[in-house]
Amino acid sequence: MKVLITGSGGQLGQALLEVLSAHELITLRHSELDVTRFSEVREAVTWHRPEIVINAAAYTNVDGAETEREGAYRVNAGGPGNLAVVTAEHRIPLLTISSDYVFDGLAGRPYHEFDRTNPLSVYGKSKRAGEETVASLNPRHYIVRTAWLYHTSGKNFPRTMLAQADQQTVRVVNDQHGSPTYAPHLARAISALIETGAFGTYHLAGSSATSWYELTKLLYQLMGIRTNVIPVTTSEFPRPAQRPPFSVLTTIQNPEILLPHWEEGLAEFARNIP
């Protein structure tokens, strides 16, 4: 299969390069394709004529989006919209990545694909706008919601916690729960999904749930780090963007494509981190 990947320099993009290596890949970093520029998108898709486009380009600064609203919407909604228009013209499937932050986290249970969305932050609203745009413009779409994504490279929570491990104590929020997702595990699930031809919205995230505090404790244990981890509440650690308190994801759309338990992902991360 000929696969065009946008945002190939990011965490998921890099994981997709490895997992999809048996396919013919066209990999385009932001410097090579700005998805917010319609003319560039049309030229790239028309020139390469892929059999599927995977959009891994995203604005991911959750707090920054509160003041950079236009930038967040331009990348997370406008970019997927551009891709949807052009891929639809050529009858090419489009897979785009969304987020658990499209939910408000108040249901008190894991969210499945048919639950009502209600994003709390500009970031979450921009991702939801991207979903709606893609769904309305290209019927051959896969919308993949994931959560708490991390890899051995790039900017992410586990790497941030490792960078702080030289301190005697770190304070970590314990009242936000989600589904940590190791990028290579997500890439493998995406590889399986695009083989199905079953278009729609899917939740692909690490199985089960945890808090940022519990994740940090296990990470330090796996890495043999003795730094003391102190649980704190969200109110004690205020941020510009409001986070959903319980945005755990589950799936009823395709229960045959499941990611490993989040602890397995973290263990694999710990083994592979440079």
C-alpha positions as CSV (number, residue, x, y, z in Angstrom):
1,M,0.0,0.0,0.0
2,K,1.2,3.5,-0.8
3,V,0.9,5.5,2.4
4,L,1.4,9.3,2.7
5,I,2.2,10.4,6.3
6,T,2.0,14.0,7.3
7,G,3.8,15.2,10.4
8,S,6.2,12.3,10.0
9,G,8.8,14.0,12.3
10,G,6.6,13.8,15.4
11,Q,6.3,11.0,18.0
12,L,3.5,9.1,16.2
13,G,5.0,9.8,12.8
14,Q,8.3,8.3,13.8
15,A,6.6,5.2,15.2
16,L,4.5,4.8,12.0
17,L,7.7,4.8,9.9
18,E,8.9,1.7,11.7
19,V,5.6,-0.1,11.9
20,L,4.6,0.5,8.3
21,S,8.0,-0.1,6.8
22,A,6.8,-2.9,4.6
23,H,4.5,-0.4,2.7
24,E,5.6,2.2,0.2
25,L,5.9,5.3,2.4
26,I,5.8,9.0,1.5
27,T,6.9,10.8,4.7
28,L,6.4,14.5,4.9
29,R,7.6,16.6,7.9
30,H,6.2,20.0,8.6
31,S,9.1,21.6,6.8
32,E,8.1,19.6,3.7
33,L,4.3,20.0,3.9
34,D,2.4,22.5,5.9
35,V,-1.1,21.0,6.2
36,T,-2.6,24.5,6.8
37,R,-1.7,25.5,3.3
38,F,-4.3,24.2,0.9
39,S,-2.2,24.6,-2.2
40,E,0.6,22.5,-0.6
41,V,-1.8,19.8,0.4
42,R,-3.3,19.6,-3.1
43,E,0.1,19.5,-4.7
44,A,1.4,16.8,-2.4
45,V,-1.6,14.5,-2.7
46,T,-2.0,15.0,-6.5
47,W,1.7,14.4,-7.1
48,H,2.2,11.3,-4.9
49,R,-1.3,9.8,-5.4
50,P,-1.2,7.7,-2.2
51,E,-3.7,4.9,-1.5
52,I,-4.2,6.4,2.0
53,V,-3.2,9.5,3.9
54,I,-2.4,9.4,7.6
55,N,-2.4,12.8,9.2
56,A,0.0,12.8,12.2
57,A,0.5,16.6,12.0
58,A,-1.0,18.4,15.1
59,Y,-0.9,21.4,17.4
60,T,-0.3,19.7,20.8
61,N,0.5,22.5,23.2
62,V,-2.6,22.2,25.4
63,D,-1.9,25.2,27.5
64,G,-0.5,27.3,24.7
65,A,-3.8,26.8,22.7
66,E,-5.6,29.0,25.3
67,T,-3.7,32.0,24.0
68,E,-2.9,30.7,20.5
69,R,-6.4,29.8,19.6
70,E,-6.1,30.7,15.9
71,G,-2.9,28.6,15.6
72,A,-4.5,25.6,17.3
73,Y,-7.6,25.7,15.1
74,R,-5.6,26.3,11.9
75,V,-3.5,23.1,12.5
76,N,-6.0,20.8,14.3
77,A,-9.1,21.7,12.2
78,G,-8.0,23.6,9.1
79,G,-5.2,21.1,8.3
80,P,-7.4,18.0,8.5
81,G,-10.0,19.9,6.5
82,N,-7.6,20.7,3.7
83,L,-6.6,17.0,3.6
84,A,-10.2,15.9,3.7
85,V,-11.1,18.0,0.7
86,V,-8.2,16.9,-1.5
87,T,-8.4,13.2,-0.5
88,A,-12.1,13.2,-1.2
89,E,-11.5,14.6,-4.7
90,H,-9.3,11.7,-5.4
91,R,-11.4,9.1,-3.5
92,I,-8.5,8.4,-1.1
93,P,-9.1,7.4,2.5
94,L,-7.9,9.8,5.2
95,L,-6.9,8.8,8.8
96,T,-6.6,11.7,11.2
97,I,-5.7,11.7,14.9
98,S,-7.9,13.2,17.6
99,S,-7.8,13.2,21.4
100,D,-9.4,12.2,24.6
101,Y,-9.7,15.9,25.4
102,V,-12.8,16.1,23.2
103,F,-14.6,14.8,26.4
104,D,-15.2,16.7,29.6
105,G,-14.2,13.7,31.8
106,L,-17.3,14.0,34.0
107,A,-19.0,10.7,33.1
108,G,-17.2,8.8,35.8
109,R,-16.6,5.9,33.4
110,P,-14.5,5.2,30.3
111,Y,-15.7,6.9,27.1
112,H,-16.6,4.9,24.0
113,E,-16.8,6.1,20.4
114,F,-20.5,7.0,20.6
115,D,-20.4,9.0,23.7
116,R,-21.3,12.7,23.5
117,T,-18.3,15.0,23.2
118,N,-17.9,18.2,25.3
119,P,-14.4,19.6,25.2
120,L,-13.3,21.9,28.0
121,S,-10.2,23.5,26.5
122,V,-9.4,25.3,23.3
123,Y,-7.1,22.4,22.4
124,G,-10.0,19.9,22.8
125,K,-12.4,22.1,20.9
126,S,-9.9,22.4,18.0
127,K,-9.5,18.6,17.9
128,R,-13.3,18.2,17.9
129,A,-13.6,20.7,15.1
130,G,-11.1,18.6,13.1
131,E,-13.2,15.5,13.6
132,E,-16.3,17.2,12.4
133,T,-14.6,18.7,9.4
134,V,-13.1,15.4,8.2
135,A,-16.3,13.5,8.8
136,S,-18.3,16.0,6.8
137,L,-15.9,16.3,3.8
138,N,-14.5,12.8,3.2
139,P,-16.8,9.7,3.8
140,R,-13.7,7.5,3.5
141,H,-12.3,8.5,6.9
142,Y,-10.8,7.0,10.0
143,I,-10.9,9.3,13.1
144,V,-8.6,7.8,15.7
145,R,-8.9,9.2,19.3
146,T,-6.0,8.5,21.5
147,A,-4.7,9.7,24.8
148,W,-1.6,10.7,26.8
149,L,0.7,9.8,23.9
150,Y,4.4,9.4,24.5
151,H,7.5,7.9,22.8
152,T,11.2,7.6,23.6
153,S,11.9,10.8,21.7
154,G,10.0,14.1,21.5
155,K,8.3,16.2,24.2
156,N,6.0,14.1,26.4
157,F,5.1,13.5,30.1
158,P,7.4,10.5,30.8
159,R,10.4,12.2,29.4
160,T,9.6,15.3,31.4
161,M,9.4,13.2,34.6
162,L,12.8,11.6,33.8
163,A,14.3,15.1,33.3
164,Q,13.1,16.0,36.8
165,A,14.3,12.8,38.4
166,D,17.5,14.5,39.8
167,Q,15.4,16.4,42.3
168,Q,14.7,15.0,45.8
169,T,11.0,15.3,45.3
170,V,8.6,15.8,42.5
171,R,4.9,16.7,42.8
172,V,2.5,15.1,40.4
173,V,-1.3,15.4,39.9
174,N,-3.2,12.4,41.2
175,D,-6.8,13.4,40.3
176,Q,-6.6,13.2,36.5
177,H,-7.1,9.8,35.0
178,G,-6.5,8.7,31.5
179,S,-5.1,6.0,29.2
180,P,-1.4,6.4,28.6
181,T,-0.5,5.4,25.1
182,Y,2.9,4.3,23.9
183,A,3.4,5.6,20.3
184,P,4.6,2.3,18.8
185,H,1.6,0.5,20.2
186,L,-0.7,3.1,18.6
187,A,1.1,2.8,15.3
188,R,0.6,-1.0,15.3
189,A,-3.1,-0.5,16.0
190,I,-3.4,2.0,13.1
191,S,-1.6,-0.4,10.8
192,A,-4.3,-3.1,11.6
193,L,-7.1,-0.6,11.3
194,I,-6.3,0.7,7.8
195,E,-6.3,-2.9,6.6
196,T,-10.0,-3.3,7.6
197,G,-11.5,-0.7,5.2
198,A,-14.1,-0.1,8.0
199,F,-14.3,3.7,8.1
200,G,-15.5,5.5,11.2
201,T,-14.4,6.8,14.6
202,Y,-12.2,4.6,16.8
203,H,-10.7,4.8,20.3
204,L,-7.1,3.5,20.2
205,A,-5.3,4.0,23.5
206,G,-3.4,2.1,26.2
207,S,-5.7,-0.4,27.9
208,S,-7.0,0.4,31.4
209,A,-6.5,3.6,33.4
210,T,-4.1,5.4,35.7
211,S,-3.2,8.8,37.0
212,W,-0.2,11.0,36.2
213,Y,1.0,10.2,39.7
214,E,0.7,6.5,39.4
215,L,2.4,6.6,36.0
216,T,5.3,8.5,37.4
217,K,5.7,6.1,40.4
218,L,5.9,3.1,38.1
219,L,8.2,4.8,35.6
220,Y,10.7,5.7,38.4
221,Q,10.4,2.1,39.7
222,L,11.1,0.7,36.3
223,M,14.1,3.0,35.8
224,G,15.5,2.4,39.3
225,I,15.0,6.0,40.3
226,R,14.6,6.8,44.0
227,T,13.1,10.3,43.7
228,N,10.2,10.8,46.1
229,V,6.9,11.3,44.2
230,I,4.2,13.4,46.1
231,P,0.6,13.3,44.9
232,V,-1.1,16.7,44.5
233,T,-4.5,17.8,43.3
234,T,-5.2,19.7,40.1
235,S,-6.1,22.7,42.1
236,E,-2.7,22.7,43.7
237,F,-1.1,22.6,40.2
238,P,-3.1,25.2,38.2
239,R,-2.6,25.3,34.4
240,P,-4.1,27.6,31.8
241,A,-6.2,24.9,30.1
242,Q,-8.8,22.9,32.0
243,R,-8.2,19.1,31.8
244,P,-10.9,16.4,31.9
245,P,-10.6,14.6,35.2
246,F,-11.4,11.2,33.9
247,S,-10.9,10.8,30.1
248,V,-10.2,7.1,30.0
249,L,-11.0,5.6,26.6
250,T,-12.5,2.3,25.7
251,T,-13.8,0.9,22.4
252,I,-17.0,-0.7,21.2
253,Q,-16.4,0.1,17.5
254,N,-13.8,-2.6,17.0
255,P,-12.9,-4.6,20.1
256,E,-10.6,-6.8,18.1
257,I,-8.0,-4.0,17.8
258,L,-6.9,-3.4,21.3
259,L,-3.7,-1.8,22.6
260,P,-1.6,-3.5,25.3
261,H,-2.1,-2.5,29.0
262,W,-0.6,0.9,29.6
263,E,1.9,-0.7,32.0
264,E,3.3,-2.8,29.2
265,G,3.7,0.3,27.1
266,L,5.6,2.1,29.9
267,A,7.8,-1.0,30.5
268,E,8.7,-1.0,26.8
269,F,9.4,2.7,26.9
270,A,11.7,2.2,29.9
271,R,13.6,-0.6,28.1
272,N,14.1,1.5,25.0
273,I,14.7,5.1,26.3
274,P,18.3,6.1,25.4
